[in-house]
Amino acid sequence: MFPPDVSVILPCAGFGTRFSAPYPKELHCLGPGVTVLDRSLEAVVELTKSGLTVRLVVVFGAHKLETVRYLERYAETFQMVFVYQNESYEPGLDGAVRSALPMTEGPVALVLPDIVVSGVDSAGSLLAAVRHTEAAGWSVVAAEERDPGVLRQMGALAVVDTDGFRTVRAAADKPADPSGYNAFWGMIAAAETEAHRLPDVVAEGTASPLPGAVALMVEGIVNYNTPAG
């Protein structure tokens, strides 16, 4: 397998307890032949359309073999690597990222299988984010949000205008106090030299590496935690 231009971590080892369905939430149907997973991967597919070679590192558990089978449809689109979530790591999202990192090369993006970005140019948002890592080290695809209830459940950001760019001033994952935050992230990209800190974005009790990141705003981000979205 030759080196990729960019690697994408896709954590699929969660149990989706809030989704309460007899199938993985990322396989929830949104239309004929289209699942949440397909929509979440649209921006990743756009990377390949731009000419980049993409390695998709899928982190899964034994309960997610249905998702593994479904991803066969992308076998000719991405280099795909499947990694069991390492039990020696934390069982949460940070553990999934740590399990995937040894398989990554180049800039690394974190894409969640139950998050869908929408709006004009949303498909190209991850490509723009990856390109910004060359200078900034970090970038996020984000949407504006003021609802405290939503911000408490997401990766909250305080986004400000800086010299013509929107950047992240502060970040916290699922903050108990969401005051001061005005957005949340849907996808993250990190330069290869910074990617080792990706678990800190979602780990408890660690400082987020996102302050200073370029923020690329999209019209909307939907978190499919329930069948209704």
C-alpha positions as CSV (number, residue, x, y, z in Angstrom):
1,M,0.0,0.0,0.0
2,F,1.6,3.3,-1.1
3,P,1.5,6.3,1.2
4,P,-1.7,8.3,1.2
5,D,-1.9,12.1,0.7
6,V,-4.3,12.3,3.7
7,S,-5.7,9.9,6.3
8,V,-9.2,10.0,7.7
9,I,-10.1,8.4,11.0
10,L,-13.7,7.1,11.0
11,P,-14.7,5.8,14.6
12,C,-17.4,3.2,14.3
13,A,-16.9,1.3,17.6
14,G,-19.7,3.0,19.6
15,F,-22.9,1.3,20.7
16,G,-25.3,4.1,19.8
17,T,-27.4,3.6,23.0
18,R,-29.2,6.9,22.6
19,F,-30.2,6.0,19.0
20,S,-32.2,3.0,20.2
21,A,-32.4,1.1,16.9
22,P,-31.7,-2.6,16.1
23,Y,-29.0,-1.5,13.6
24,P,-26.0,0.8,13.7
25,K,-27.0,4.4,13.6
26,E,-24.6,5.2,10.8
27,L,-26.6,2.8,8.6
28,H,-29.9,4.6,9.2
29,C,-31.5,5.2,5.8
30,L,-32.0,8.8,4.7
31,G,-33.3,8.0,1.2
32,P,-33.2,5.3,-1.4
33,G,-29.7,3.7,-1.1
34,V,-28.4,6.5,1.1
35,T,-27.4,6.1,4.7
36,V,-26.2,8.6,7.4
37,L,-22.7,7.0,6.8
38,D,-22.9,7.9,3.0
39,R,-23.7,11.5,3.8
40,S,-21.0,11.8,6.4
41,L,-18.5,10.5,3.9
42,E,-19.4,12.9,1.1
43,A,-16.7,15.4,2.1
44,V,-14.2,12.5,2.3
45,V,-15.2,11.4,-1.2
46,E,-14.6,15.0,-2.4
47,L,-11.0,14.6,-1.3
48,T,-10.5,11.8,-3.8
49,K,-12.3,13.8,-6.5
50,S,-9.7,16.5,-6.0
51,G,-6.9,14.0,-6.9
52,L,-5.8,13.1,-3.3
53,T,-5.2,9.5,-2.3
54,V,-7.2,9.0,0.9
55,R,-6.6,6.3,3.5
56,L,-9.8,5.6,5.5
57,V,-8.9,4.1,8.9
58,V,-12.1,2.6,10.3
59,V,-12.2,1.8,14.0
60,F,-14.8,-0.8,14.9
61,G,-15.9,-3.5,17.4
62,A,-17.2,-7.0,16.9
63,H,-20.7,-5.6,17.1
64,K,-20.2,-3.5,14.0
65,L,-19.5,-6.1,11.3
66,E,-22.6,-4.9,9.5
67,T,-21.0,-1.5,9.1
68,V,-17.7,-3.1,7.9
69,R,-19.7,-5.0,5.2
70,Y,-21.5,-1.9,4.1
71,L,-18.2,0.0,3.6
72,E,-17.3,-2.5,0.9
73,R,-18.9,-0.1,-1.6
74,Y,-16.0,2.3,-1.0
75,A,-13.3,-0.2,-1.6
76,E,-12.3,1.4,-5.0
77,T,-12.6,4.9,-3.6
78,F,-10.3,4.8,-0.6
79,Q,-7.4,2.8,0.8
80,M,-9.3,1.2,3.7
81,V,-7.8,-0.1,6.9
82,F,-9.9,-1.7,9.6
83,V,-8.7,-1.6,13.2
84,Y,-10.4,-3.0,16.3
85,Q,-10.6,-0.5,19.1
86,N,-7.8,-1.3,21.4
87,E,-9.2,-2.5,24.8
88,S,-6.2,-1.1,26.6
89,Y,-7.3,2.4,25.7
90,E,-10.3,4.3,27.0
91,P,-13.6,2.9,25.5
92,G,-14.7,6.4,24.3
93,L,-13.9,8.4,21.2
94,D,-10.4,9.3,22.4
95,G,-9.6,5.6,22.6
96,A,-10.9,5.1,19.1
97,V,-8.6,7.9,17.8
98,R,-5.6,6.4,19.6
99,S,-6.3,3.0,18.0
100,A,-6.3,4.5,14.6
101,L,-3.3,6.8,14.7
102,P,-0.6,4.2,14.1
103,M,-2.3,3.5,10.7
104,T,-2.3,7.1,9.6
105,E,0.1,9.0,7.3
106,G,0.1,12.6,6.2
107,P,-2.4,15.1,7.5
108,V,-5.1,13.4,9.5
109,A,-8.9,14.2,9.6
110,L,-11.4,13.1,12.1
111,V,-14.8,12.4,10.6
112,L,-17.6,11.0,12.7
113,P,-20.0,8.5,11.0
114,D,-23.2,10.1,12.6
115,I,-22.4,13.7,11.7
116,V,-23.6,15.2,8.5
117,V,-22.6,18.7,7.2
118,S,-24.9,20.6,4.9
119,G,-25.1,23.8,2.9
120,V,-23.4,25.4,0.0
121,D,-19.8,24.1,-0.5
122,S,-20.2,21.7,2.5
123,A,-18.8,18.8,0.3
124,G,-15.6,20.7,-0.2
125,S,-15.3,21.9,3.4
126,L,-13.0,19.0,4.5
127,L,-10.7,19.6,1.5
128,A,-10.4,23.3,2.5
129,A,-9.7,22.2,6.1
130,V,-6.9,19.9,5.1
131,R,-5.3,22.6,3.0
132,H,-5.4,25.0,5.9
133,T,-3.4,22.6,8.1
134,E,-0.3,23.4,6.0
135,A,0.0,26.8,7.6
136,A,-2.2,26.7,10.7
137,G,-1.6,23.1,11.9
138,W,-5.2,22.7,12.8
139,S,-8.6,23.4,11.2
140,V,-12.2,22.6,11.9
141,V,-15.4,22.4,9.9
142,A,-18.0,24.1,12.2
143,A,-21.5,25.5,12.4
144,E,-22.8,28.4,14.4
145,E,-24.8,27.4,17.5
146,R,-26.2,29.4,20.4
147,D,-28.5,26.7,22.0
148,P,-26.8,25.7,25.4
149,G,-28.5,22.3,25.2
150,V,-26.8,21.5,21.9
151,L,-23.4,22.9,22.9
152,R,-23.4,20.7,26.0
153,Q,-23.6,17.6,23.8
154,M,-21.0,18.6,21.1
155,G,-17.5,19.8,20.7
156,A,-18.1,23.4,21.6
157,L,-16.1,26.2,20.1
158,A,-15.7,30.0,20.7
159,V,-15.1,31.2,17.1
160,V,-13.9,34.8,16.4
161,D,-12.9,36.8,13.4
162,T,-9.1,37.3,13.1
163,D,-7.5,39.1,10.2
164,G,-10.1,38.1,7.8
165,F,-10.2,34.4,9.0
166,R,-12.5,32.8,11.5
167,T,-10.4,31.1,14.2
168,V,-11.0,29.1,17.3
169,R,-10.4,31.1,20.5
170,A,-11.5,28.3,22.9
171,A,-12.8,24.7,22.7
172,A,-14.3,22.2,25.0
173,D,-15.9,18.8,24.4
174,K,-19.4,18.6,25.9
175,P,-18.9,21.5,28.3
176,A,-21.0,21.6,31.5
177,D,-21.0,25.4,31.1
178,P,-21.5,26.3,27.4
179,S,-21.6,30.1,28.0
180,G,-19.0,31.8,25.8
181,Y,-19.2,29.3,23.0
182,N,-21.0,30.1,19.8
183,A,-20.3,27.1,17.5
184,F,-19.4,23.4,17.4
185,W,-17.2,21.3,15.1
186,G,-18.3,18.5,12.7
187,M,-14.9,17.5,11.3
188,I,-11.3,18.2,12.3
189,A,-8.1,18.2,10.3
190,A,-4.6,18.2,11.7
191,A,-1.2,18.4,10.2
192,E,0.9,15.2,10.4
193,T,3.1,16.8,13.0
194,E,0.0,17.7,15.2
195,A,-2.1,14.5,14.7
196,H,-0.8,12.8,17.8
197,R,-2.8,15.4,19.8
198,L,-6.1,14.4,18.1
199,P,-7.3,12.3,21.1
200,D,-7.0,15.4,23.3
201,V,-9.8,17.1,21.4
202,V,-12.3,14.6,22.9
203,A,-10.6,13.4,26.0
204,E,-11.7,14.4,29.4
205,G,-9.4,16.5,31.6
206,T,-7.0,17.5,28.9
207,A,-6.4,20.9,27.2
208,S,-7.8,21.0,23.8
209,P,-5.3,21.7,20.9
210,L,-8.0,23.5,18.9
211,P,-7.4,27.1,20.0
212,G,-5.8,28.9,17.1
213,A,-7.3,26.5,14.5
214,V,-8.9,27.9,11.3
215,A,-12.7,27.6,11.4
216,L,-14.5,26.9,8.2
217,M,-18.1,27.5,8.7
218,V,-20.9,25.5,7.0
219,E,-24.6,26.1,7.0
220,G,-25.6,23.2,9.2
221,I,-24.3,20.1,11.0
222,V,-26.7,17.4,12.0
223,N,-25.8,14.9,14.8
224,Y,-27.9,11.7,14.2
225,N,-28.3,10.6,17.8
226,T,-31.9,9.5,17.2
227,P,-33.7,8.1,14.1
228,A,-35.3,11.5,13.7
229,G,-31.9,13.2,13.6
